[in-house]
Amino acid sequence: MRMPGYAVAATTLNGTPVPVGASIDLLSPESELTYVLTTELGSVTGMVRDSDRNAVFDATVVLAPESYVDRGEEIVTPDGSGRFAIGGLAAGRYKAIAVRGGDWRVDTGIIRERMRKADVVVVKARESANVDVVAEK
């Protein structure tokens, strides 16, 4: 769910917290789904580099909450000097990877494995976390 200036801070179903990425049956009768929104947003900035520490601009940066690394939540391309920025994030723990070449969505198993091995980036409200990621093919 994306709304400019807001991010989802929490979700509950019938008063019970819903983990990020969990399936929700919206058709079940008498279910109450609640989103808690926040305007206290943070961001992630960083550099994409290759294994020789050279800046990489032809990669895709994928960011996902630590608890749901099976797919990317935010996807950006670095600028010509390898720098990237992702804003509008709720405070929390995220993982970031960079993938070079081809469509990164083709093999979700590879993405999932790289995400699980990635370092955690802690995003705080009204702050910017910095992370450098190594682009892999």
Biotite code that builds the C-alpha atoms (Angstrom):
import biotite.structure as struc

atoms = struc.array([
    struc.Atom([0.000, 0.000, 0.000], chain_id="A", res_id=1, res_name="MET", atom_name="CA", element="C"),
    struc.Atom([1.583, 3.305, -1.074], chain_id="A", res_id=2, res_name="ARG", atom_name="CA", element="C"),
    struc.Atom([0.308, 6.756, -0.196], chain_id="A", res_id=3, res_name="MET", atom_name="CA", element="C"),
    struc.Atom([2.632, 9.723, -0.625], chain_id="A", res_id=4, res_name="PRO", atom_name="CA", element="C"),
    struc.Atom([3.758, 11.041, 2.747], chain_id="A", res_id=5, res_name="GLY", atom_name="CA", element="C"),
    struc.Atom([2.630, 7.931, 4.642], chain_id="A", res_id=6, res_name="TYR", atom_name="CA", element="C"),
    struc.Atom([3.897, 4.419, 5.287], chain_id="A", res_id=7, res_name="ALA", atom_name="CA", element="C"),
    struc.Atom([2.231, 1.438, 6.922], chain_id="A", res_id=8, res_name="VAL", atom_name="CA", element="C"),
    struc.Atom([3.643, 1.095, 10.425], chain_id="A", res_id=9, res_name="ALA", atom_name="CA", element="C"),
    struc.Atom([1.519, -1.922, 11.444], chain_id="A", res_id=10, res_name="ALA", atom_name="CA", element="C"),
    struc.Atom([-1.342, -4.105, 10.262], chain_id="A", res_id=11, res_name="THR", atom_name="CA", element="C"),
    struc.Atom([-3.793, -6.073, 12.390], chain_id="A", res_id=12, res_name="THR", atom_name="CA", element="C"),
    struc.Atom([-6.526, -8.567, 11.520], chain_id="A", res_id=13, res_name="LEU", atom_name="CA", element="C"),
    struc.Atom([-9.227, -8.833, 14.184], chain_id="A", res_id=14, res_name="ASN", atom_name="CA", element="C"),
    struc.Atom([-6.813, -7.208, 16.642], chain_id="A", res_id=15, res_name="GLY", atom_name="CA", element="C"),
    struc.Atom([-3.937, -9.625, 15.968], chain_id="A", res_id=16, res_name="THR", atom_name="CA", element="C"),
    struc.Atom([-0.715, -8.312, 14.376], chain_id="A", res_id=17, res_name="PRO", atom_name="CA", element="C"),
    struc.Atom([-0.218, -9.453, 10.777], chain_id="A", res_id=18, res_name="VAL", atom_name="CA", element="C"),
    struc.Atom([3.397, -10.202, 9.837], chain_id="A", res_id=19, res_name="PRO", atom_name="CA", element="C"),
    struc.Atom([4.713, -8.522, 6.695], chain_id="A", res_id=20, res_name="VAL", atom_name="CA", element="C"),
    struc.Atom([3.966, -10.748, 3.712], chain_id="A", res_id=21, res_name="GLY", atom_name="CA", element="C"),
    struc.Atom([1.296, -12.854, 5.407], chain_id="A", res_id=22, res_name="ALA", atom_name="CA", element="C"),
    struc.Atom([-1.774, -13.800, 3.384], chain_id="A", res_id=23, res_name="SER", atom_name="CA", element="C"),
    struc.Atom([-5.067, -12.269, 4.483], chain_id="A", res_id=24, res_name="ILE", atom_name="CA", element="C"),
    struc.Atom([-8.503, -13.665, 3.560], chain_id="A", res_id=25, res_name="ASP", atom_name="CA", element="C"),
    struc.Atom([-10.430, -10.467, 2.888], chain_id="A", res_id=26, res_name="LEU", atom_name="CA", element="C"),
    struc.Atom([-13.569, -12.379, 1.970], chain_id="A", res_id=27, res_name="LEU", atom_name="CA", element="C"),
    struc.Atom([-14.055, -14.032, 5.340], chain_id="A", res_id=28, res_name="SER", atom_name="CA", element="C"),
    struc.Atom([-17.098, -12.621, 7.141], chain_id="A", res_id=29, res_name="PRO", atom_name="CA", element="C"),
    struc.Atom([-16.742, -10.250, 10.073], chain_id="A", res_id=30, res_name="GLU", atom_name="CA", element="C"),
    struc.Atom([-13.039, -9.624, 9.671], chain_id="A", res_id=31, res_name="SER", atom_name="CA", element="C"),
    struc.Atom([-11.587, -6.294, 10.669], chain_id="A", res_id=32, res_name="GLU", atom_name="CA", element="C"),
    struc.Atom([-8.392, -5.293, 8.899], chain_id="A", res_id=33, res_name="LEU", atom_name="CA", element="C"),
    struc.Atom([-6.641, -2.262, 10.397], chain_id="A", res_id=34, res_name="THR", atom_name="CA", element="C"),
    struc.Atom([-3.697, -0.335, 8.983], chain_id="A", res_id=35, res_name="TYR", atom_name="CA", element="C"),
    struc.Atom([-1.739, 1.988, 11.254], chain_id="A", res_id=36, res_name="VAL", atom_name="CA", element="C"),
    struc.Atom([-0.135, 4.709, 9.142], chain_id="A", res_id=37, res_name="LEU", atom_name="CA", element="C"),
    struc.Atom([2.781, 6.912, 10.038], chain_id="A", res_id=38, res_name="THR", atom_name="CA", element="C"),
    struc.Atom([4.136, 10.155, 8.677], chain_id="A", res_id=39, res_name="THR", atom_name="CA", element="C"),
    struc.Atom([7.373, 9.588, 10.615], chain_id="A", res_id=40, res_name="GLU", atom_name="CA", element="C"),
    struc.Atom([9.308, 8.350, 7.601], chain_id="A", res_id=41, res_name="LEU", atom_name="CA", element="C"),
    struc.Atom([12.915, 7.386, 7.105], chain_id="A", res_id=42, res_name="GLY", atom_name="CA", element="C"),
    struc.Atom([15.108, 6.565, 4.132], chain_id="A", res_id=43, res_name="SER", atom_name="CA", element="C"),
    struc.Atom([18.003, 4.455, 2.913], chain_id="A", res_id=44, res_name="VAL", atom_name="CA", element="C"),
    struc.Atom([20.858, 5.862, 0.845], chain_id="A", res_id=45, res_name="THR", atom_name="CA", element="C"),
    struc.Atom([24.009, 4.239, -0.387], chain_id="A", res_id=46, res_name="GLY", atom_name="CA", element="C"),
    struc.Atom([26.359, 3.157, -3.139], chain_id="A", res_id=47, res_name="MET", atom_name="CA", element="C"),
    struc.Atom([26.334, 0.178, -5.444], chain_id="A", res_id=48, res_name="VAL", atom_name="CA", element="C"),
    struc.Atom([29.792, -1.265, -6.055], chain_id="A", res_id=49, res_name="ARG", atom_name="CA", element="C"),
    struc.Atom([31.277, -4.310, -7.745], chain_id="A", res_id=50, res_name="ASP", atom_name="CA", element="C"),
    struc.Atom([33.585, -6.776, -6.003], chain_id="A", res_id=51, res_name="SER", atom_name="CA", element="C"),
    struc.Atom([36.572, -4.519, -6.865], chain_id="A", res_id=52, res_name="ASP", atom_name="CA", element="C"),
    struc.Atom([34.838, -1.564, -5.087], chain_id="A", res_id=53, res_name="ARG", atom_name="CA", element="C"),
    struc.Atom([34.140, 0.271, -8.385], chain_id="A", res_id=54, res_name="ASN", atom_name="CA", element="C"),
    struc.Atom([30.881, 2.212, -8.613], chain_id="A", res_id=55, res_name="ALA", atom_name="CA", element="C"),
    struc.Atom([28.092, 0.409, -10.505], chain_id="A", res_id=56, res_name="VAL", atom_name="CA", element="C"),
    struc.Atom([25.240, 2.228, -12.223], chain_id="A", res_id=57, res_name="PHE", atom_name="CA", element="C"),
    struc.Atom([23.725, -0.601, -14.310], chain_id="A", res_id=58, res_name="ASP", atom_name="CA", element="C"),
    struc.Atom([22.174, -2.545, -11.451], chain_id="A", res_id=59, res_name="ALA", atom_name="CA", element="C"),
    struc.Atom([18.855, -2.808, -9.655], chain_id="A", res_id=60, res_name="THR", atom_name="CA", element="C"),
    struc.Atom([18.710, -2.162, -5.904], chain_id="A", res_id=61, res_name="VAL", atom_name="CA", element="C"),
    struc.Atom([16.062, -4.224, -4.124], chain_id="A", res_id=62, res_name="VAL", atom_name="CA", element="C"),
    struc.Atom([14.960, -3.360, -0.572], chain_id="A", res_id=63, res_name="LEU", atom_name="CA", element="C"),
    struc.Atom([12.589, -5.447, 1.569], chain_id="A", res_id=64, res_name="ALA", atom_name="CA", element="C"),
    struc.Atom([11.572, -5.661, 5.225], chain_id="A", res_id=65, res_name="PRO", atom_name="CA", element="C"),
    struc.Atom([13.810, -8.112, 7.078], chain_id="A", res_id=66, res_name="GLU", atom_name="CA", element="C"),
    struc.Atom([10.820, -10.321, 7.903], chain_id="A", res_id=67, res_name="SER", atom_name="CA", element="C"),
    struc.Atom([9.736, -10.614, 4.261], chain_id="A", res_id=68, res_name="TYR", atom_name="CA", element="C"),
    struc.Atom([12.689, -11.045, 1.944], chain_id="A", res_id=69, res_name="VAL", atom_name="CA", element="C"),
    struc.Atom([10.864, -13.204, -0.601], chain_id="A", res_id=70, res_name="ASP", atom_name="CA", element="C"),
    struc.Atom([10.192, -10.206, -2.777], chain_id="A", res_id=71, res_name="ARG", atom_name="CA", element="C"),
    struc.Atom([11.411, -6.646, -3.031], chain_id="A", res_id=72, res_name="GLY", atom_name="CA", element="C"),
    struc.Atom([9.312, -3.894, -1.563], chain_id="A", res_id=73, res_name="GLU", atom_name="CA", element="C"),
    struc.Atom([11.247, -1.012, -3.074], chain_id="A", res_id=74, res_name="GLU", atom_name="CA", element="C"),
    struc.Atom([13.206, -1.140, -6.306], chain_id="A", res_id=75, res_name="ILE", atom_name="CA", element="C"),
    struc.Atom([15.477, 1.613, -7.645], chain_id="A", res_id=76, res_name="VAL", atom_name="CA", element="C"),
    struc.Atom([18.293, 2.101, -10.127], chain_id="A", res_id=77, res_name="THR", atom_name="CA", element="C"),
    struc.Atom([21.443, 3.926, -9.007], chain_id="A", res_id=78, res_name="PRO", atom_name="CA", element="C"),
    struc.Atom([22.522, 7.131, -10.704], chain_id="A", res_id=79, res_name="ASP", atom_name="CA", element="C"),
    struc.Atom([25.567, 7.427, -12.973], chain_id="A", res_id=80, res_name="GLY", atom_name="CA", element="C"),
    struc.Atom([27.929, 7.395, -9.989], chain_id="A", res_id=81, res_name="SER", atom_name="CA", element="C"),
    struc.Atom([26.351, 4.352, -8.328], chain_id="A", res_id=82, res_name="GLY", atom_name="CA", element="C"),
    struc.Atom([24.432, 6.284, -5.667], chain_id="A", res_id=83, res_name="ARG", atom_name="CA", element="C"),
    struc.Atom([20.842, 5.461, -4.757], chain_id="A", res_id=84, res_name="PHE", atom_name="CA", element="C"),
    struc.Atom([18.161, 6.724, -2.371], chain_id="A", res_id=85, res_name="ALA", atom_name="CA", element="C"),
    struc.Atom([14.900, 5.163, -1.230], chain_id="A", res_id=86, res_name="ILE", atom_name="CA", element="C"),
    struc.Atom([12.582, 7.354, 0.846], chain_id="A", res_id=87, res_name="GLY", atom_name="CA", element="C"),
    struc.Atom([9.148, 7.147, 2.404], chain_id="A", res_id=88, res_name="GLY", atom_name="CA", element="C"),
    struc.Atom([9.955, 4.135, 4.585], chain_id="A", res_id=89, res_name="LEU", atom_name="CA", element="C"),
    struc.Atom([8.366, 3.220, 7.894], chain_id="A", res_id=90, res_name="ALA", atom_name="CA", element="C"),
    struc.Atom([10.880, 2.745, 10.701], chain_id="A", res_id=91, res_name="ALA", atom_name="CA", element="C"),
    struc.Atom([12.070, -0.849, 10.841], chain_id="A", res_id=92, res_name="GLY", atom_name="CA", element="C"),
    struc.Atom([14.626, -3.417, 9.794], chain_id="A", res_id=93, res_name="ARG", atom_name="CA", element="C"),
    struc.Atom([15.260, -3.908, 6.081], chain_id="A", res_id=94, res_name="TYR", atom_name="CA", element="C"),
    struc.Atom([17.630, -5.811, 3.807], chain_id="A", res_id=95, res_name="LYS", atom_name="CA", element="C"),
    struc.Atom([19.104, -4.491, 0.558], chain_id="A", res_id=96, res_name="ALA", atom_name="CA", element="C"),
    struc.Atom([20.802, -6.174, -2.370], chain_id="A", res_id=97, res_name="ILE", atom_name="CA", element="C"),
    struc.Atom([21.939, -5.099, -5.832], chain_id="A", res_id=98, res_name="ALA", atom_name="CA", element="C"),
    struc.Atom([21.527, -7.270, -8.906], chain_id="A", res_id=99, res_name="VAL", atom_name="CA", element="C"),
    struc.Atom([23.313, -6.700, -12.200], chain_id="A", res_id=100, res_name="ARG", atom_name="CA", element="C"),
    struc.Atom([22.094, -7.702, -15.623], chain_id="A", res_id=101, res_name="GLY", atom_name="CA", element="C"),
    struc.Atom([18.826, -9.187, -16.808], chain_id="A", res_id=102, res_name="GLY", atom_name="CA", element="C"),
    struc.Atom([15.485, -9.122, -15.117], chain_id="A", res_id=103, res_name="ASP", atom_name="CA", element="C"),
    struc.Atom([16.110, -9.704, -11.401], chain_id="A", res_id=104, res_name="TRP", atom_name="CA", element="C"),
    struc.Atom([12.564, -11.022, -10.944], chain_id="A", res_id=105, res_name="ARG", atom_name="CA", element="C"),
    struc.Atom([13.135, -14.057, -13.178], chain_id="A", res_id=106, res_name="VAL", atom_name="CA", element="C"),
    struc.Atom([14.721, -16.220, -10.490], chain_id="A", res_id=107, res_name="ASP", atom_name="CA", element="C"),
    struc.Atom([13.125, -15.380, -7.159], chain_id="A", res_id=108, res_name="THR", atom_name="CA", element="C"),
    struc.Atom([15.052, -18.219, -5.520], chain_id="A", res_id=109, res_name="GLY", atom_name="CA", element="C"),
    struc.Atom([18.340, -16.432, -6.174], chain_id="A", res_id=110, res_name="ILE", atom_name="CA", element="C"),
    struc.Atom([16.916, -13.134, -4.929], chain_id="A", res_id=111, res_name="ILE", atom_name="CA", element="C"),
    struc.Atom([15.514, -14.801, -1.805], chain_id="A", res_id=112, res_name="ARG", atom_name="CA", element="C"),
    struc.Atom([18.887, -16.431, -1.034], chain_id="A", res_id=113, res_name="GLU", atom_name="CA", element="C"),
    struc.Atom([20.805, -13.162, -1.497], chain_id="A", res_id=114, res_name="ARG", atom_name="CA", element="C"),
    struc.Atom([18.302, -11.279, 0.662], chain_id="A", res_id=115, res_name="MET", atom_name="CA", element="C"),
    struc.Atom([18.610, -13.811, 3.466], chain_id="A", res_id=116, res_name="ARG", atom_name="CA", element="C"),
    struc.Atom([22.405, -13.360, 3.465], chain_id="A", res_id=117, res_name="LYS", atom_name="CA", element="C"),
    struc.Atom([22.275, -9.545, 3.248], chain_id="A", res_id=118, res_name="ALA", atom_name="CA", element="C"),
    struc.Atom([23.097, -7.318, 6.207], chain_id="A", res_id=119, res_name="ASP", atom_name="CA", element="C"),
    struc.Atom([20.261, -5.649, 8.081], chain_id="A", res_id=120, res_name="VAL", atom_name="CA", element="C"),
    struc.Atom([19.718, -1.920, 7.569], chain_id="A", res_id=121, res_name="VAL", atom_name="CA", element="C"),
    struc.Atom([17.920, -0.202, 10.454], chain_id="A", res_id=122, res_name="VAL", atom_name="CA", element="C"),
    struc.Atom([15.689, 2.674, 9.355], chain_id="A", res_id=123, res_name="VAL", atom_name="CA", element="C"),
    struc.Atom([14.678, 5.219, 11.990], chain_id="A", res_id=124, res_name="LYS", atom_name="CA", element="C"),
    struc.Atom([11.955, 7.834, 11.705], chain_id="A", res_id=125, res_name="ALA", atom_name="CA", element="C"),
    struc.Atom([13.191, 11.148, 10.257], chain_id="A", res_id=126, res_name="ARG", atom_name="CA", element="C"),
    struc.Atom([16.679, 9.683, 9.647], chain_id="A", res_id=127, res_name="GLU", atom_name="CA", element="C"),
    struc.Atom([18.566, 8.251, 6.710], chain_id="A", res_id=128, res_name="SER", atom_name="CA", element="C"),
    struc.Atom([20.372, 4.923, 7.020], chain_id="A", res_id=129, res_name="ALA", atom_name="CA", element="C"),
    struc.Atom([23.390, 4.392, 4.789], chain_id="A", res_id=130, res_name="ASN", atom_name="CA", element="C"),
    struc.Atom([24.358, 1.091, 3.167], chain_id="A", res_id=131, res_name="VAL", atom_name="CA", element="C"),
    struc.Atom([26.758, 0.069, 0.425], chain_id="A", res_id=132, res_name="ASP", atom_name="CA", element="C"),
    struc.Atom([25.746, -2.995, -1.559], chain_id="A", res_id=133, res_name="VAL", atom_name="CA", element="C"),
    struc.Atom([27.787, -5.190, -3.898], chain_id="A", res_id=134, res_name="VAL", atom_name="CA", element="C"),
    struc.Atom([26.165, -5.834, -7.274], chain_id="A", res_id=135, res_name="ALA", atom_name="CA", element="C"),
    struc.Atom([26.101, -9.475, -8.290], chain_id="A", res_id=136, res_name="GLU", atom_name="CA", element="C"),
    struc.Atom([25.067, -11.115, -11.551], chain_id="A", res_id=137, res_name="LYS", atom_name="CA", element="C"),
])
